[in-house]
Amino acid sequence: MAAKKKVSKKKTTAKKKTKKKAVRKKKTGKLAPRKEQRGLKAEQVVLPLDDKAVAPLIAEIQAVGGAAIGAYREPLSGRQVVMAVLPFKAVQPTPFQRDLSPTHVKRLAEKIEESGSFLDPLIVVRGDDGSLWTPNGRHRLAAAKMLGLRQITALVSPDEELAFRILALNTEKAHNLKDRSLEVIRMARALAESKPRAKEVDYSAEFEAPELLTLGMIYSQNKRFAGGAYSPMLKKLDRFSERTLRVSLREREAQAARLQEIDVQVKKIIEKLKARGFKSPYLRNYVVARINPVRFHRVKKGDTSPPMSVPAALTRMASAAKKFNLDSVKPGELALVAAMSGGEG
Protein backbone atom coordinates (compact mmCIF):
# COMPACT_ATOMS: atom_id res chain seq x y z
CA MET A 1 0.00 0.00 0.00
CA ALA A 2 2.82 2.37 0.90
CA ALA A 3 4.47 1.68 -2.47
CA LYS A 4 1.25 2.49 -4.31
CA LYS A 5 0.86 5.78 -2.44
CA LYS A 6 4.41 6.76 -3.37
CA VAL A 7 3.75 5.96 -7.06
CA SER A 8 0.51 7.99 -7.04
CA LYS A 9 2.29 10.95 -5.42
CA LYS A 10 5.00 10.81 -8.07
CA LYS A 11 2.35 10.78 -10.83
CA THR A 12 0.56 13.76 -9.28
CA THR A 13 3.82 15.69 -9.01
CA ALA A 14 4.68 14.82 -12.61
CA LYS A 15 1.26 16.03 -13.80
CA LYS A 16 1.68 19.34 -11.93
CA LYS A 17 5.10 19.87 -13.50
CA THR A 18 3.68 19.08 -16.96
CA LYS A 19 0.85 21.60 -16.42
CA LYS A 20 3.31 24.29 -15.30
CA LYS A 21 5.46 23.65 -18.36
CA ALA A 22 2.41 23.87 -20.60
CA VAL A 23 1.38 27.20 -19.05
CA ARG A 24 4.88 28.60 -19.43
CA LYS A 25 5.03 27.46 -23.02
CA LYS A 26 1.73 29.17 -23.75
CA LYS A 27 2.87 32.46 -22.22
CA THR A 28 6.26 32.53 -23.94
CA GLY A 29 5.13 31.11 -27.29
CA LYS A 30 6.55 32.60 -30.47
CA LEU A 31 4.47 34.95 -32.62
CA ALA A 32 3.20 32.90 -35.52
CA PRO A 33 3.64 34.51 -38.97
CA ARG A 34 0.78 34.46 -41.47
CA LYS A 35 0.76 31.51 -43.84
CA GLU A 36 -0.06 33.74 -46.80
CA GLN A 37 2.31 36.58 -47.69
CA ARG A 38 0.83 40.03 -48.18
CA GLY A 39 1.85 43.26 -49.83
CA LEU A 40 3.53 44.34 -53.04
CA LYS A 41 6.53 42.85 -54.76
CA ALA A 42 9.75 44.87 -55.05
CA GLU A 43 9.11 45.91 -58.63
CA GLN A 44 5.61 47.11 -57.70
CA VAL A 45 6.88 49.31 -54.86
CA VAL A 46 9.20 51.42 -57.02
CA LEU A 47 7.53 54.57 -58.37
CA PRO A 48 9.24 57.09 -60.70
CA LEU A 49 9.07 60.79 -59.79
CA ASP A 50 7.36 61.61 -63.08
CA ASP A 51 4.45 59.27 -62.33
CA LYS A 52 1.08 61.04 -62.58
CA ALA A 53 -0.05 59.57 -59.26
CA VAL A 54 2.49 61.61 -57.28
CA ALA A 55 2.57 64.74 -59.46
CA PRO A 56 0.12 66.78 -57.27
CA LEU A 57 2.01 65.84 -54.10
CA ILE A 58 5.39 66.77 -55.60
CA ALA A 59 3.93 70.10 -56.74
CA GLU A 60 2.87 70.85 -53.14
CA ILE A 61 6.34 69.93 -51.89
CA GLN A 62 7.98 72.25 -54.39
CA ALA A 63 5.51 75.05 -53.59
CA VAL A 64 6.81 75.24 -49.99
CA GLY A 65 10.45 75.23 -51.12
CA GLY A 66 11.09 71.51 -50.75
CA ALA A 67 12.36 68.89 -53.19
CA ALA A 68 11.28 65.32 -53.92
CA ILE A 69 14.05 62.72 -53.54
CA GLY A 70 12.11 59.62 -54.51
CA ALA A 71 8.69 58.01 -54.60
CA TYR A 72 7.27 54.59 -53.86
CA ARG A 73 4.12 52.66 -53.12
CA GLU A 74 3.79 51.71 -49.47
CA PRO A 75 4.44 47.91 -49.44
CA LEU A 76 1.31 47.00 -47.45
CA SER A 77 -1.44 49.35 -48.69
CA GLY A 78 0.01 50.42 -52.03
CA ARG A 79 -0.57 54.12 -51.23
CA GLN A 80 1.82 56.60 -52.80
CA VAL A 81 4.53 58.11 -50.60
CA VAL A 82 7.13 60.72 -51.56
CA MET A 83 10.51 60.94 -49.86
CA ALA A 84 11.40 64.63 -49.67
CA VAL A 85 13.48 67.34 -48.06
CA LEU A 86 11.36 70.14 -46.63
CA PRO A 87 12.22 73.53 -45.16
CA PHE A 88 12.04 73.33 -41.39
CA LYS A 89 9.51 76.19 -41.24
CA ALA A 90 7.15 74.47 -43.71
CA VAL A 91 6.16 71.71 -41.26
CA GLN A 92 4.04 72.03 -38.10
CA PRO A 93 3.03 69.39 -35.53
CA THR A 94 -0.62 68.35 -35.54
CA PRO A 95 -2.64 70.54 -33.14
CA PHE A 96 -3.85 67.54 -31.12
CA GLN A 97 -0.39 66.06 -30.59
CA ARG A 98 1.12 65.45 -27.14
CA ASP A 99 2.73 68.26 -25.17
CA LEU A 100 6.37 68.96 -25.86
CA SER A 101 8.93 67.58 -23.41
CA PRO A 102 11.90 70.02 -23.26
CA THR A 103 14.07 67.36 -21.60
CA HIS A 104 13.41 64.89 -24.41
CA VAL A 105 14.05 67.54 -27.08
CA LYS A 106 17.43 68.50 -25.56
CA ARG A 107 18.48 64.84 -25.28
CA LEU A 108 17.37 64.16 -28.84
CA ALA A 109 19.23 67.21 -30.19
CA GLU A 110 22.40 66.12 -28.38
CA LYS A 111 22.24 62.62 -29.87
CA ILE A 112 21.61 63.93 -33.38
CA GLU A 113 24.55 66.31 -32.95
CA GLU A 114 26.78 63.50 -31.69
CA SER A 115 25.93 61.20 -34.59
CA GLY A 116 26.07 64.02 -37.12
CA SER A 117 22.96 62.64 -38.81
CA PHE A 118 19.23 63.36 -38.89
CA LEU A 119 18.37 59.83 -40.02
CA ASP A 120 14.76 59.38 -38.93
CA PRO A 121 12.42 61.07 -41.44
CA LEU A 122 9.21 62.69 -40.21
CA ILE A 123 5.82 61.45 -41.39
CA VAL A 124 4.14 64.42 -43.08
CA VAL A 125 0.54 64.81 -44.26
CA ARG A 126 -1.62 67.66 -45.52
CA GLY A 127 -3.35 69.49 -42.66
CA ASP A 128 -6.92 70.83 -42.51
CA ASP A 129 -5.65 74.31 -43.36
CA GLY A 130 -3.68 73.11 -46.38
CA SER A 131 -0.32 73.31 -44.60
CA LEU A 132 1.98 70.35 -43.90
CA TRP A 133 1.54 68.55 -40.60
CA THR A 134 3.65 65.94 -38.85
CA PRO A 135 1.57 63.67 -36.60
CA ASN A 136 4.55 61.88 -35.07
CA GLY A 137 7.56 64.20 -35.22
CA ARG A 138 7.00 67.04 -32.79
CA HIS A 139 10.14 66.32 -30.76
CA ARG A 140 12.36 65.76 -33.80
CA LEU A 141 11.02 68.99 -35.29
CA ALA A 142 11.88 70.88 -32.09
CA ALA A 143 15.32 69.22 -32.03
CA ALA A 144 15.88 70.33 -35.63
CA LYS A 145 15.06 73.91 -34.55
CA MET A 146 17.57 73.68 -31.70
CA LEU A 147 20.24 72.47 -34.14
CA GLY A 148 19.42 75.24 -36.63
CA LEU A 149 18.64 72.87 -39.51
CA ARG A 150 17.44 74.46 -42.74
CA GLN A 151 15.90 71.27 -44.14
CA ILE A 152 14.50 68.06 -42.71
CA THR A 153 13.80 64.74 -44.40
CA ALA A 154 10.22 63.51 -44.52
CA LEU A 155 7.95 60.81 -45.87
CA VAL A 156 5.07 62.79 -47.34
CA SER A 157 1.73 60.99 -47.68
CA PRO A 158 -1.42 62.24 -49.42
CA ASP A 159 -3.46 60.22 -46.90
CA GLU A 160 -4.77 62.97 -44.59
CA GLU A 161 -6.49 60.42 -42.30
CA LEU A 162 -3.03 59.17 -41.32
CA ALA A 163 -2.81 62.15 -38.96
CA PHE A 164 -5.50 60.49 -36.81
CA ARG A 165 -4.23 56.92 -37.09
CA ILE A 166 -0.60 57.62 -36.25
CA LEU A 167 -1.05 57.42 -32.46
CA ALA A 168 -0.89 53.62 -32.50
CA LEU A 169 2.34 53.73 -34.55
CA ASN A 170 4.09 56.49 -32.62
CA THR A 171 7.28 55.20 -31.01
CA GLU A 172 9.32 58.43 -30.96
CA LYS A 173 8.77 58.98 -27.24
CA ALA A 174 7.00 56.45 -25.04
CA HIS A 175 3.43 57.45 -24.24
CA ASN A 176 2.36 57.52 -20.64
CA LEU A 177 -1.30 57.63 -19.68
CA LYS A 178 -1.43 61.43 -19.62
CA ASP A 179 0.24 61.80 -23.05
CA ARG A 180 -2.05 59.24 -24.65
CA SER A 181 -5.18 60.70 -23.09
CA LEU A 182 -4.34 64.28 -24.10
CA GLU A 183 -3.55 63.31 -27.67
CA VAL A 184 -6.76 61.27 -27.98
CA ILE A 185 -9.07 63.99 -26.63
CA ARG A 186 -7.46 66.64 -28.86
CA MET A 187 -7.92 64.34 -31.82
CA ALA A 188 -11.56 63.67 -30.91
CA ARG A 189 -12.35 67.36 -30.56
CA ALA A 190 -10.73 68.12 -33.91
CA LEU A 191 -12.76 65.35 -35.57
CA ALA A 192 -15.97 66.52 -33.90
CA GLU A 193 -15.48 69.92 -35.52
CA SER A 194 -14.44 68.70 -38.97
CA LYS A 195 -16.80 65.70 -39.14
CA PRO A 196 -19.90 66.51 -37.04
CA ARG A 197 -21.77 63.38 -38.17
CA ALA A 198 -18.92 60.99 -37.35
CA LYS A 199 -19.63 58.46 -34.61
CA GLU A 200 -17.21 57.89 -31.76
CA VAL A 201 -17.10 54.14 -32.44
CA ASP A 202 -15.94 54.81 -36.02
CA TYR A 203 -12.59 55.98 -34.63
CA SER A 204 -12.02 53.22 -32.08
CA ALA A 205 -8.70 52.25 -33.69
CA GLU A 206 -7.46 55.85 -33.68
CA PHE A 207 -8.58 56.51 -30.09
CA GLU A 208 -7.08 53.22 -28.86
CA ALA A 209 -9.22 52.94 -25.69
CA PRO A 210 -12.52 54.63 -24.69
CA GLU A 211 -11.39 55.63 -21.19
CA LEU A 212 -8.64 57.79 -22.69
CA LEU A 213 -11.32 60.21 -23.94
CA THR A 214 -12.72 60.79 -20.46
CA LEU A 215 -9.31 60.94 -18.80
CA GLY A 216 -8.10 63.28 -21.55
CA MET A 217 -10.81 65.78 -20.67
CA ILE A 218 -9.60 65.84 -17.08
CA TYR A 219 -5.91 66.02 -18.00
CA SER A 220 -6.61 68.97 -20.31
CA GLN A 221 -7.81 70.87 -17.21
CA ASN A 222 -5.51 69.31 -14.61
CA LYS A 223 -2.17 67.90 -15.80
CA ARG A 224 -1.47 66.51 -12.30
CA PHE A 225 -4.59 64.34 -12.16
CA ALA A 226 -3.78 60.79 -11.01
CA GLY A 227 -5.57 59.00 -13.83
CA GLY A 228 -3.71 55.76 -13.23
CA ALA A 229 -5.73 55.14 -10.08
CA TYR A 230 -9.05 55.34 -11.96
CA SER A 231 -7.99 53.69 -15.21
CA PRO A 232 -8.56 50.05 -14.06
CA MET A 233 -12.19 50.83 -13.16
CA LEU A 234 -12.85 52.68 -16.42
CA LYS A 235 -11.26 49.89 -18.49
CA LYS A 236 -13.85 47.44 -17.19
CA LEU A 237 -16.80 49.74 -17.84
CA ASP A 238 -16.11 52.21 -20.62
CA ARG A 239 -17.04 51.42 -24.22
CA PHE A 240 -17.00 53.46 -27.43
CA SER A 241 -20.31 55.21 -28.06
CA GLU A 242 -22.54 54.70 -31.10
CA ARG A 243 -23.49 58.38 -30.90
CA THR A 244 -21.86 61.19 -32.83
CA LEU A 245 -18.64 62.60 -31.45
CA ARG A 246 -20.29 65.87 -30.52
CA VAL A 247 -22.92 64.10 -28.42
CA SER A 248 -20.57 61.52 -26.91
CA LEU A 249 -18.05 64.18 -25.90
CA ARG A 250 -20.76 66.11 -24.05
CA GLU A 251 -21.66 62.93 -22.17
CA ARG A 252 -18.02 62.33 -21.33
CA GLU A 253 -17.66 65.89 -20.06
CA ALA A 254 -20.34 65.13 -17.48
CA GLN A 255 -18.57 61.89 -16.50
CA ALA A 256 -15.22 63.69 -16.25
CA ALA A 257 -16.74 66.33 -13.96
CA ARG A 258 -18.17 63.64 -11.67
CA LEU A 259 -14.85 61.80 -11.59
CA GLN A 260 -13.08 64.97 -10.52
CA GLU A 261 -15.64 65.49 -7.74
CA ILE A 262 -14.94 61.95 -6.53
CA ASP A 263 -11.21 62.66 -6.61
CA VAL A 264 -11.78 65.66 -4.32
CA GLN A 265 -13.37 63.29 -1.79
CA VAL A 266 -10.52 60.80 -2.28
CA LYS A 267 -7.98 63.54 -1.50
CA LYS A 268 -9.80 64.33 1.76
CA ILE A 269 -9.68 60.64 2.74
CA ILE A 270 -5.97 60.52 1.92
CA GLU A 271 -5.27 63.54 4.13
CA LYS A 272 -7.11 61.92 7.02
CA LEU A 273 -5.15 58.70 6.56
CA LYS A 274 -1.88 60.64 6.51
CA ALA A 275 -2.90 62.30 9.77
CA ARG A 276 -3.22 58.79 11.23
CA GLY A 277 0.34 57.95 10.23
CA PHE A 278 -0.18 56.28 6.83
CA LYS A 279 2.58 57.54 4.52
CA SER A 280 2.41 55.13 1.56
CA PRO A 281 2.72 56.66 -1.96
CA TYR A 282 -0.02 54.23 -2.98
CA LEU A 283 -2.71 55.71 -0.73
CA ARG A 284 -4.73 57.02 -3.67
CA ASN A 285 -4.63 53.67 -5.49
CA TYR A 286 -5.73 51.95 -2.28
CA VAL A 287 -8.62 54.33 -1.55
CA VAL A 288 -9.86 54.29 -5.17
CA ALA A 289 -9.68 50.49 -5.21
CA ARG A 290 -11.75 50.37 -2.02
CA ILE A 291 -14.53 52.51 -3.48
CA ASN A 292 -14.38 50.86 -6.93
CA PRO A 293 -17.70 48.97 -7.37
CA VAL A 294 -16.22 46.55 -9.92
CA ARG A 295 -12.85 45.83 -8.34
CA PHE A 296 -13.75 42.15 -7.83
CA HIS A 297 -15.45 41.73 -11.19
CA ARG A 298 -13.60 39.36 -13.48
CA VAL A 299 -14.17 39.70 -17.20
CA LYS A 300 -15.16 36.40 -18.75
CA LYS A 301 -13.56 35.35 -22.03
CA GLY A 302 -15.60 36.63 -24.96
CA ASP A 303 -17.81 38.85 -22.78
CA THR A 304 -17.59 42.45 -24.02
CA SER A 305 -20.57 43.86 -22.12
CA PRO A 306 -19.73 45.99 -19.06
CA PRO A 307 -21.03 44.88 -15.62
CA MET A 308 -22.64 48.31 -15.22
CA SER A 309 -22.65 51.72 -16.88
CA VAL A 310 -20.00 54.34 -16.11
CA PRO A 311 -22.58 56.79 -14.63
CA ALA A 312 -23.92 54.04 -12.33
CA ALA A 313 -20.40 53.19 -11.18
CA LEU A 314 -19.60 56.84 -10.50
CA THR A 315 -22.76 57.16 -8.38
CA ARG A 316 -21.67 54.16 -6.29
CA MET A 317 -18.12 55.48 -5.98
CA ALA A 318 -19.31 58.86 -4.76
CA SER A 319 -21.51 57.17 -2.16
CA ALA A 320 -18.70 54.83 -1.05
CA ALA A 321 -16.30 57.77 -0.71
CA LYS A 322 -18.71 59.54 1.67
CA LYS A 323 -19.10 56.39 3.79
CA PHE A 324 -15.40 55.45 3.77
CA ASN A 325 -14.41 53.81 7.06
CA LEU A 326 -10.96 55.03 8.10
CA ASP A 327 -10.78 52.48 10.92
CA SER A 328 -10.90 49.63 8.40
CA VAL A 329 -7.58 50.58 6.79
CA LYS A 330 -4.74 48.18 7.64
CA PRO A 331 -1.01 48.66 6.89
CA GLY A 332 -0.84 45.17 5.40
CA GLU A 333 -3.43 46.04 2.77
CA LEU A 334 -1.42 49.10 1.71
CA ALA A 335 1.68 46.92 1.32
CA LEU A 336 -0.30 44.61 -0.96
CA VAL A 337 -1.44 47.54 -3.12
CA ALA A 338 2.15 48.75 -3.36
CA ALA A 339 3.26 45.31 -4.54
CA MET A 340 0.51 45.03 -7.16
CA SER A 341 0.29 48.63 -8.33
CA GLY A 342 1.45 49.35 -11.85
CA GLY A 343 -0.81 52.35 -12.61
CA GLU A 344 0.39 55.58 -14.16
CA GLY A 345 -0.36 58.99 -12.72
Salt bridges, closest charged atoms under 4 A:
GLU60 OE2 - ARG126 NH2 2.66
ASP99 OD1 - ARG186 NH2 2.72
ASP99 OD2 - LYS223 NZ 3.13
GLU114 OE1 - LYS111 NZ 3.74
ASP120 OD2 - ARG140 NH1 3.43
ASP159 OD2 - ARG79 NE 3.66
ASP159 OD2 - ARG165 NH2 2.40
GLU160 OE2 - ARG126 NH1 2.74
GLU161 OE2 - LYS195 NZ 2.55
GLU172 OE1 - HIS139 ND1 3.22
GLU172 OE2 - ARG140 NE 2.63
ASP179 OD2 - LYS173 NZ 3.39
GLU183 OE1 - ARG98 NE 3.95
GLU183 OE1 - HIS175 NE2 3.21
GLU200 OE2 - ARG252 NH2 2.92
GLU208 OE2 - ARG180 NE 3.65
GLU211 OE2 - LYS235 NZ 3.12
ASP238 OD2 - ARG252 NH1 2.80
GLU251 OE2 - ARG243 NH1 2.79
ASP263 OD2 - LYS267 NZ 3.91
ASP263 OD1 - ARG284 NE 3.33
ASP327 OD1 - ARG276 NH1 2.71
GLU333 OE1 - ARG290 NH1 3.99
GLU344 OE2 - ARG180 NH1 3.76
